[in-house]
Amino acid sequence: MRLPRIFRTTAFRLTLLILALFASASLAFLAYIYVATASEATRRTDREIVQEMRSLTGAYDRAGLDAVNQSLIERAASERPFLYLLMGPDGKRISGSIEASPVESFRGDASWTTFSVTDQDAHGRTLKHPARGLQERLKGGEILFVGADVGEDEAYLVKVVRALWGAGGLVLILGLCCGVLVSRNVSRSMAGLAGVLEAVNNGDLGARAPVRNTRDEFDELAQGLNEMLDRLERSMAGHKHAGDAIAHDLRSPLTRLRARLEAAYLDVEAGKADPTQAIEQALEDTDGVLKTFNAVLAIARLQAAGSAPDPVLFDPAELAADISELYEPLCEDKGIDFAAELTKGLQVRANREFMAQALANLLDNAVKYTPAGGAIMLRVRRRSSGEVEFSVTDTGPGVPEEDRARVVERFVRLENSRNQPGAGLGLSLVAAVAEAHGGRIELDEGPGKVGESGPGLRVALILPRAG
């Protein structure tokens, strides 16, 4: 037979264990109290018997047997709680409140004994009480026995034991009830968590554990589980968003690649094209598609995550200097004047790899669209608001003001850039990086007309102050 779930919980089993330990401790405590109380009662009775014995032997030493006999008769007739027996040297009874000595095989030394006395109650029923006594031989050879009825002490001990047993039983019952109540509450809390896990296993990523605002370990567990499910839901949404974005955004590049391959194939078949050149062009187009794929995937992941992963604290001037070393030779080869103004000692908290990619995209666009004889300026500075700004200014054709909001979208290319290679993802990645770091991207007009080119473009990647 299977027990109800509440009796199979860990909390209930711990309750039973604690109750068992408490019962064992209570039993040991009860035994100690009983032994200590009984010993104290026995010692008290023995002291009273010894005092009574010394009183009678003192009377014997002072006035002889008749005085002891007279005193014993008077004491036996009184309401004193003692039992007396005075015997001759031959052991025959002289006087006392009992008929015979309970001491067996008396050899003359002081002897203690425990025995029972018989009495009758008001209804004529025979009762037996426990008693204890001391027997000694007097100097003249007579034998004196003094005892005491310890029935009241035994009755008191019985009452104490019963009270302790009752209290222990009541505590065990209350402990068991509390254990059932605690187990029930724990089971309810765990059932809520188990229900959330079951719902998640069935595909409901929106299920969340209830938080009771009691600030206990179940609330901490529920909050931790909810945070984990939030991250899981964001991650799944990110993967779905990335997949959708890749499927949507790569359709056009793949279509163009297939059209070029088909045209190259037909030209080769007709003898109008070189097969090697066609393969080289196909490889170049494939590399462009892979580059587009990686850019789209990075943008989708950043937008889905909502924040940049693994941010670290670093000096933006050092990062900009490293990127400058890569692009300065390219500018020299193209006849472009390159300069950098980097304010050192600033601090940003960001993902260094993503920031490097964003900065590289800005410089790559500037080099691509700036004609020979133009200029590019890279700056890193702190704004008056405390924000840190990366900016790249060039003397290329620039972006019309009405198109600046649209140019950061994926696969958007303006008419004056159709003759340049690319997929229209450079500024989209920069915007995604800025948003993931809690920053923004700003596009403004450059330095104006320089010769036949201009007015140029200034793109600023602005990050919030660190901390």
N, C-alpha and C positions, 0 to 999 in steps of 0.2 A: 504493500500500500504506500503510495507516494504522499509524503507530507506536504501540507500547504507551503507555498513559496516563502511566506514570511518566516517559517521555522527552518528554512534552508539557507537563510541569508547569513553573511559573515557577521553582521552586527548581532544577530540573535545568538550565534554560536559563541561570540565573545562574551555576551551577557551570561550565558550558561557557564562559561569558564570562570568568569569573575565571581558568579554566585557560588560555584563549587569551591573556589579558593576562600571565599568569605565564610562558607559553611564550615570548612576545615578549620579556619582560624577561630570561628565562633565556638566550635566543639572543643578546641584546645583551651580557649579562654574559659569556657564553662567548666571544664575539668579542673583548671587551675583554681577558679573561684571556689568550687566545691571542696577541693582538697584543702585550700587555705582556710576556708570557713570552718570546715569540720575539724581541722587541726587546732585552730584557735579555740573553738568550743570545747574540745577535749582538754586543752591546756588550762582553760579557765576552770573547768569542772575539777580537774586534778588539783589545782591550787586551792580551791575551796575545800576539797576533801582533806588535803594535807593540813590546812589550817584547822579544820574541825578535829582532825586526829591529834594535832599538837595541843589543842585546847583540852581534850579529854585526857591525854597522857600527862599533861601538866597538872591537871586536877588529881590524877592518880599519884603522881610523885609527891604532891603536897599533902593529900589527905587519905590516900589509900584506896582500897577497892570499894568500900562503902560509898565514899564520895563520888567515885566514877559512876557507880551503879545508880546513885540517886540523881546525878546530873544526866545520865543517859536516859533514865525513865522520864524525867521532866522534858528533855529535848524531844524524845520520841512522841510525847503527848502533845507537843506544840505543833505549829504549822511549818516548822523548818523542813526544807526539801531534802532531808538526809535520811538514810537508812542505817540503823544501828543494830549491833549484835555484840553482846559481852558473853564470853564463854570461859569456863574454868580451864585449868591446865589440861584436863582430860578431854576437852572439846565439848563438854556438855553446856547447853544454853543456860545462862543465868538470867539475862534480861535483854530486851531490845525490841525493835519493830519488825524484825524478820525472824523466822523460825530456825533457819539453818544457814550456815555459811556457804556462799557460792564458790569459795576457794577450795580446790581439790588438791590433795597431797601437800598440805601446808607443813613446811619444815622449820618454821620459826622466823625466817627472813621476811622482810616486808614484801608483800605480794599484791600486785594489781590484777584485777580480773574484770571482765565484761560479762554481764549476765542479763537476764530478763526478770522483771517483777510482774506479778499478776495482780490485777485490780478489777473492780467492777464499776460500771458507770451508773448513772441515775436510773437507767432502765433495767439494771440487773445483768447486763451483758458483761462477760469476762473479757478483759483487755490485757494485753501484754505490752509493757514498756521496756525499752532498753535502759540499762543501768550500768554504772561503773563504780568499783569500790576498791578500798585499800585495807589489807589485813596485816596487823602487827602483833607480836607477842610482848606483853608488858613485863616489867622487871620481876614481878612475883610469879610469872609463869602463865598468868591469865592471857586470853586472846581477845583482842578488840578488833572489830570490823566496822568501818565507816564507808558507806556508799551513797550514791546520789542518783536520782532518776534523771536521765538525760533525754527523755521522750520529747520534752518541749524543744530542746535544741535540735533533735532530729526532725521534728515537725517544721521548725523554722528553716532548716536546710532544704527540706522537701519543697517548701513554698518558694524559696529562692531559686531552686533548680527549675521548678515549673514556670516561674516568671521569666527566667532566662530562656527556657525552651520556647515559651510563647512569644517573647520578643524576637528571638531568632527566626521562628517560623513566619512571624509577621513581616520581618525584614526581607526574608526570602521571597514571600509572596509579592510584596511591593516591588522588589528588585526584578522579579519575573515579569510583572505587569509593565514596569518601566522598560524592560528589555523588549517586550513585544511592541510597545509604543514607539521606541526608538527605531526598532527594526522596520516598523511600518513606515515611518517617515523616511528612513534611508531608502527603503524599497521604492517609495514613490519618487524620490529624487533620481535614483538610478534608473527607474523605469522611464522617466522623461528623457534621460540621456540615451538609454537604449533605443527609445522610439526615434530619436533624432538620427542615430546611426543607421537604424533600419531604413528610415526614409531616404537618407543619403545613398545607402546601398541600392535602393530602388530607383535612384536617378534624380531625386528631388534635392538639388543643391541649395535650394532656398530655405530648407528646414534649419531652424536654430533652436538651441537649448534654452529653456526659460531661466531667467536670472531673478532670484527672489529678493535680491538686495539685502541679504543677511550677512554678507561679507565672510561667510564660512568657506570651508574647503570645497563644498559643492558649487558655490557661486564661482570660486576661482576655476574649478574644473569646467563649468559651463562657459565662462568667459573665454578660457583658453580654447575650448572646442569651437566656440563661435568664431574666434579670430582665425583659427585654422581653416574653418569652412569658408570664411570670407576670402582668405588667400586662395583656397582651392577654387572657389567660384570665379575669382578674378583671373586666376591662371587658366581655367577652362575657357572663360570668355575671351581671354587673350589669344589662346590657341585658335579658337573658332574665328575670332576677328582676323587673326593673321592669315588663316586659311582662306577666309572669304576675300580679304584684301589681295592676297597673292593671286587667287583665281581670277579676280576681277581685273587687277592692274596688269597682269602679265598676258592677258588675252591679246591686247594689241601688239606688244613686242613679238609674241610668238607668231601671230598672224603675219606680221611683216617679215619675220625670219623665214616662215614657210614660203611666202611669196617670192622672196629673193632666191631661196634654194630652187624653187620651181622654175623661176626665170633663168637661173644659171644652168640648171639641168637642160632646159630647152635650147639655150644658146650652145651648150657643149654638144648636144645631139646634132644641132644644125651646123656645127663646125665654126660658129661665130665667136667662141670664147675658149680660153685656155683652161683645161680642167684643174691644173694646179692653182691657178689664180682663183678659180671658183671655190675650191676647197679652203684656201686661205681666207677668202671673204666670208665663207660660212663659219669658219672658226672664230673670226673676229666678231661676227654677228652673235654667235653663241656666247662668247665672253661678255658681250654687252647685255645679253639676256640674263646671264648669271649675276652680273653686277647689279642689274635692276632687281633681280630676285632678292639678293642680299640686302639691298637698300629698303625694299618694300617690307621685308621680314623685320628688319631692325626698327622701322617706323611703327609697324603694327604692334610689335612687342612693347615698345615704349608707351604707345598710346593705351594699350590694354592694361599694362601694369600700373599706370597712373603716377609712378614715381621711379626715379633712376635706381637701379640696383647697386649695392655695395658702394655707397658714397664715402669718400675719404677727404680729409682736409689737406689742401696743397696750395702752393703759390701759383696763381695763374700766369705770372710773368715767366716762370720757368717753362711751363707748358708752351706758351706762345713762342718762346725763344727756340725750343726744340722744333716746332713746326716751321719757324722762319728759316732755319738751316736747310730744310728740305725744299722750300719753294724759292729761295733766293737764287739758286743756280738756274731754275727754270725761267725766272724773270730775266736774268742776264742773257740767256740763250735767245729769248724773244725780243730783247731790246727794251725791256720795261724797267723803269727805275723803281726799286723796292726799298722801303724804309720801315722801321719799326720803332714805336715809342712805347716802352713797357715800364709801367710803374711797379717797382719791386716792393716786397713786404706785405702785399695784400694776401687775403686768405679766402678761399671758397671751399665749400663742401659739395663735392660732385663726383660723378663717375668719370675718372680720368680718361678712360678709353673713349667713351661717348663724346666727351668734350673735345678730345683730339680729333675725332672724326668730323664733328661739326665745324671746328676751326679749319680743318683741311678742306672741307666742302666750300667754305666761304672763300678761301684763297684760291681754290681750284676754279671756281666760277669767275673770280676777278682776273686770274691769268688768262682764262679762256676768252673772255669778252673784251679785255683791254688790248687795243692795238699797239703795235710797236711804236716806241717813242712816248708811250703813256707812263703812268705812275700808279703805284699801289702803296697804300699806307696801312700798316697793322698797328692797332693801339690796344693797350690794356690800361684801364684807369679806374679810379673810384669816383662815382657820382656823388653829388652833394647829399643825396638821399642815403648814402652808405652802400648802395648797390655796386656790384663790380660789372664793368662793361668790357666785352671784347668787340672791337669794331674793325671792319675791313672797308677801306674807301678806295675806289678805283676811278679811272677816267674813261671808262667804257661808255657804251650807248645809254646806260641807265635803264630804269623802269618807269614808265609813265605813272603818275600818281594814281590814276583810276585803276591800274592793274596791280598795285602793290599788295593789296589784300588777297588777290587771286593767285599771285605768282608763287605763294608758299604751299599751294595745294599740290597733290601728287599729279604728275604727268602734265602739268600746265607749262607750256612753252610759248613765249611771245613770238610775234612774226619776225622780229629782228634777230632771233636766235635760231631760226629754222636751219640755217646753214652750218650750225655748230653741232658736233656730236653730243649726245646725252639723251636722257630720258625724262628730264624735268623732275628729278627727285632730290637734287642737292639741297635747295632751300627747304623742301618738305622735311628732310631729316633734321636740319638745323632747328626748325620750328618744333619738331617732336622732342628733340633733346632739351630745348629751352623749357617747354611745357612740363616735361618729366622732372626737371629740377626746380620747378616753381618759378621760373623766369619767363622771359618773353623775347620776341624778336621784333626789331624795328627797322623799316626801310625808309631811307631819305635820299634826297638828291645829293649827288657828289659835289666836287669843287666847281663844277660849271664846264663851259665849253673850252676845250684845249685843242687848238688847231681844228682839225676836221672832225674830231670825236668829242663826245660829251653828251649830256652834262655829267655823266658819271653816276655812281651809286654808292651809297654808304649803308652797310648792313651792320646792325649792332645786336649782339647776343648779350642780354642783360640777366645777371643772376642775383638773387637776394643775398644780403650780407650773411656771412657765416655766423651761425649761432643765434 
